[in-house]
Amino acid sequence: MKITPKRELIGNEGRVILDTVRRLHRRNAVEHLLKLVKKTHPADMAWVFRHLNPEERKSIFSILAQTESEMVGDFLSELDKSIMLEVVENLTPRFMEYIVRNMDSDDAADLLEALPDEVANEIRKLMEKESREEVDQLLQYHPETAGGLMSPDFMALDGELTVGDAIQKIQDRSEEKEMSFYLYITHSDEGMLSGVLSLRELLMHPSYRLLKNIMNPKVIAVTTDTDQEQVAHIVSQYNFLAVPVVDESYKLVGIVTVDDVIDVIREEATEDFLQMAGAGKDREILLKSTIANASTRAPWLFASWIGGVIAALIITFFEDELHKVLALAAFIPIVMGMGGNIATQSSTIVVRGIATGRINLDDFFKIIFKETKVGLLLGSVYGVILGVLAYFGYSETANLGLVVGLAILFCMTLATTVGTFVPLIFRRLNIDAAIATGPFVTTAIDILGVMAYFLIAKFFLNL
């Protein structure tokens, strides 16, 4: 897999290419359409396909498959999974085998992983033994681990080689391998990882020197079952272009390159944001049907609905108090809104801190205490401001300003504490912390905020 600069089309440039593709397709100008496709990067064509309707996708892909079959593999590896499955559903296993044959083994494994089992098995039966075994080795790992991400095409050299011999081997094999500017040094016939050497460092030493004497033995590696999020964290923390993958016996079995890590970072961030918004974790939710989209979001909204019902019951329970001081009703939305907003802020900060490694769980109480102080400070500021407004705006109830101010102070302080505590607890229990930032935290704060507001009012207004 070649690493080339990729950007997502936006604005006028993307719209021009999309409109041109549609126009050429409508006119059946196949030759001009193919010329445009050849000049457009596969990642950019994937963006175009995302904005075509299903009939246009299938028709244009059929043209590509019949005339430009060698580039189909690169194109498929860039498509969203749902679109990819849509356009290949009518292709024969024999043709799919031809496509897989021209793909890098890690991309081929990803493609077969996405296909229905029966289709993938038919394709595998048609593959050459060597290619099938290589792909099967990758398929045995979970797709969201280092083993599922890695490429088996890496440059490994024996530590007993001289610099001159190593340079000759690199010249002979560089086209077959990926990321050849990182050279992994192994020892013994088992291919045990013993060090790493950059291509630049290799060229700076005399030809007679042994690799084992110039390599860096402190190589940072991951195992095949390391979670992809941890792999991404290692690559971003140490600014690597690739990280080696070893098995349980420390045998070098592959590498994860930075282009795959960037995709992982985007995927994980997207999942976190979707979960924090209470929209599930399916990255392709916008590509789903209306019914499927609604079905994904309905359970999360149900939590908000339950919270709203409970809050309504609490308000009903204090109905007599509301009749006595009708002005209390005016400040309910503010109390609920301020608490929910600051809870979401705290949860978001903590979730992203956990994901990026900036939060150490050993500082559990320190983190909670810091956010609580933030809530106390902001609650005091907004409590005073709103209390003054309530005092002068509703002068017939002397203590209303005090009630509103204390309610805001209490609610915002509680919200930051809960918003910080819940995701940290989820993380301690090895549950995705992003779940805590959705409707659960905000709903809990709405309920607790309304309850606290009326209890404070009941006490200070002698209701």
C-alpha positions, 0 to 999 in steps of 0.5 A, a space after each residue: 500500500 503506497 502512502 500518498 497525500 489524501 484529502 477529502 473533497 469539499 466545497 466547489 472542487 468536489 461539487 464540480 467533479 461530482 457534477 461532471 461524473 453525473 453529466 458524463 454518465 447521463 450522456 453515456 460518455 464512457 471514454 471521457 468518464 474513464 479519463 476523469 476517473 483515472 485522473 482522480 485519486 481513489 479516495 476522492 472518487 470514494 467521496 463522489 460515490 458517497 453522493 451518488 444515488 444507488 443506481 448511479 453507483 452501480 452503473 458507474 462501478 460496472 463500467 469501471 469493473 469492465 474496463 479498469 479492473 486493475 484499479 478497482 481494488 484500490 477504489 474498493 478499499 477507499 469506499 464506505 463498507 455499506 457502499 462497497 457491499 452495494 456495488 460488488 453484490 452482482 460481481 462473480 467470485 471469479 472476478 472478485 478473486 481477480 480484484 483481490 489478487 491485485 490488492 495488498 494483503 491487508 486491504 484484501 483481508 479487509 475486503 473479505 472481512 466485510 463480505 458475507 461469509 459464503 461469498 468470501 469463502 467462494 473467493 478464497 477457494 479461487 485464490 492461489 495457495 500462497 495468497 490465501 494463506 497470507 490473507 487467512 493469517 490476517 483474517 484470524 485476528 480481530 479487525 480492530 487489533 494490531 493483527 487485523 490492521 497490520 501488513 505482512 509486507 515489511 523489510 526485515 534483515 538479519 542482524 549478522 548482515 553487513 551494511 553493504 549486503 543490507 543495501 543490496 537486499 533493499 535494492 532487490 526487494 524494496 518494491 515488494 515491501 512496505 515502509 522500507 525506510 524502517 528496517 527491522 532487524 531480526 535474529 535466529 531462524 525464527 525471525 525474532 525482533 531484536 532492533 530497528 534501523 532507519 534507512 538514513 542511519 544505514 546509509 551513514 555507516 561503512 559497508 563492512 559494519 554489521 547491522 546488529 552493531 548499529 541498530 537501536 535495540 530499544 524497539 517499541 512494538 505491539 502484539 497482534 492482540 493490541 487494541 487499535 486505539 492503543 496502537 494509534 496512541 503509540 504511533 501518535 505519541 512517538 511520531 512513528 511512521 510505522 510500528 512493528 507487530 510481534 506474536 507471543 514469541 516476539 516473532 516479527 509478523 507485520 507492521 502497522 503503518 501511519 496511514 492505517 493509524 490515521 484511519 483508526 484515529 478518525 474512526 475512534 473519534 467518530 465513534 466517541 462523538 456519536 456515542 457522546 451525542 447519543 446516536 449509537 456508534 455506527 460510523 456510517 449512520 448517515 448512509 443508512 435508511 431512515 428506519 435503520 437510522 431511527 432504530 439506532 437512535 431510539 434507545 438513546 433517546 428513550 433514556 432522555 424520555 425516561 428522564 423527562 418523565 421523571 422530571 415531570 413527576 417531580 415537578 407535579 409532586 411540588 405542584 402546591 409549591 408552584 401554585 404558591 410561588 408561580 415564579 419558580 416555574 420560570 427558572 426550571 429550564 435554566 437550572 436544567 439547562 445549565 446543569 446539563 450543559 456543564 455536565 456534557 462539557 466535563 464528560 467530553 473533556 474526560 472522555 477525550 482525555 482518556 482517549 488521548 492518554 492525557 488522563 491518568 486513572 491513578 489521579 481519579 480523585 484529583 481529576 474529580 476534585 478539579 472539575 468540582 472546583 470548576 463547577 463551584 466557581 462557574 456555579 457561583 458566578 452564574 448563581 449570583 448573576 441569576 440570583 440578582 436578576 430573580 431578586 429584582 425581577 420578582 420582588 414580591 418573593 424576597 428569597 427567590 433570588 437566594 433560591 435560584 442562586 443556590 440552585 444554580 450553584 448546587 446543580 452546576 457543582 453536582 453536574 461537573 462532579 457527576 460528569 467527571 465521575 461517571 466516565 472515569 468509573 466506566 473506564 475503570 470497569 473497561 466500559 467505553 467511557 463515551 457512553 456516559 456522555 450521552 443522554 445518561 449524564 445529562 438526564 441524571 443531572 436534569 432529574 437531580 437538578 429539578 429535585 434540588 431546586 424544589 427542595 431548596 425552594 421549599 426550605 428557604 421559602 417556607 413552602 
